[in-house]
Amino acid sequence: MPKEYMVKLGGRGHDRLVTGTVEQLVKDFSYTLEIGASWNKRINRYPRTIKSLLKNLQSSYEQREAACYNRTFVILIEKL
């Protein structure tokens, strides 16, 4: 059975918790990963591990919100 993870997205005055397996989280954040990859070719749109997903998702948010003061941050809360 695949491991489930809880990821916290924060910034801009809001926090959001998202739970799922790595595959589900990649599917949920596919648009953000695609935007990041369109600006930076080093961003992997299909990461296989949670560590790689968090790194690529954070990089995607940095590309998407380049001029913003309060950027979105991504952290792993826990393994379920």
CORPE-V14135 format. One record per residue. N is the residue number from 1. SS is DSSP state (H for helix, E for strand, C for the rest). PHI is phi in whole degrees, 0 to 359 (999 if undefined). OMEGA is omega in whole degrees, -180 to 180 (none if undefined). Layout:
n & ss & phi & omega
N & SS & PHI & OMEGA
N & SS & PHI & OMEGA
This chain:
n & ss & phi & omega
1 & C & 999 & -179
2 & C & 293 & 179
3 & C & 285 & 175
4 & C & 253 & -178
5 & E & 232 & 174
6 & E & 246 & -177
7 & E & 245 & 178
8 & E & 251 & 174
9 & E & 252 & -179
10 & E & 217 & -180
11 & E & 122 & 180
12 & C & 56 & 176
13 & C & 80 & 178
14 & E & 218 & 174
15 & E & 233 & -180
16 & E & 218 & 177
17 & E & 254 & 179
18 & E & 232 & -179
19 & E & 239 & 176
20 & E & 165 & 174
21 & C & 284 & 179
22 & H & 301 & -179
23 & H & 296 & 179
24 & H & 293 & 180
25 & H & 293 & 176
26 & H & 298 & 179
27 & H & 294 & 180
28 & H & 295 & -177
29 & C & 256 & -176
30 & H & 299 & -180
31 & H & 294 & 179
32 & H & 296 & 177
33 & H & 295 & 179
34 & H & 294 & 177
35 & H & 298 & 179
36 & H & 299 & -180
37 & H & 291 & 179
38 & H & 290 & 178
39 & H & 268 & -176
40 & C & 225 & -175
41 & C & 292 & 179
42 & C & 280 & 179
43 & C & 280 & -179
44 & C & 277 & -180
45 & C & 279 & -177
46 & C & 229 & 179
47 & C & 293 & -177
48 & C & 254 & -180
49 & C & 241 & -179
50 & H & 293 & 179
51 & H & 297 & 178
52 & H & 293 & 178
53 & H & 299 & -179
54 & H & 298 & 180
55 & H & 296 & -179
56 & H & 289 & 178
57 & H & 292 & 177
58 & H & 297 & 178
59 & H & 297 & 178
60 & H & 295 & 177
61 & H & 295 & 178
62 & H & 295 & 177
63 & H & 291 & -177
64 & H & 291 & -176
65 & C & 249 & -171
66 & C & 303 & -175
67 & C & 262 & -177
68 & C & 278 & 177
69 & C & 281 & 180
70 & C & 262 & 180
71 & C & 275 & 176
72 & C & 285 & 176
73 & E & 241 & -177
74 & E & 232 & 177
75 & E & 223 & 176
76 & E & 274 & 179
77 & E & 276 & -179
78 & E & 195 & 171
79 & E & 267 & -180
80 & C & 259 & none
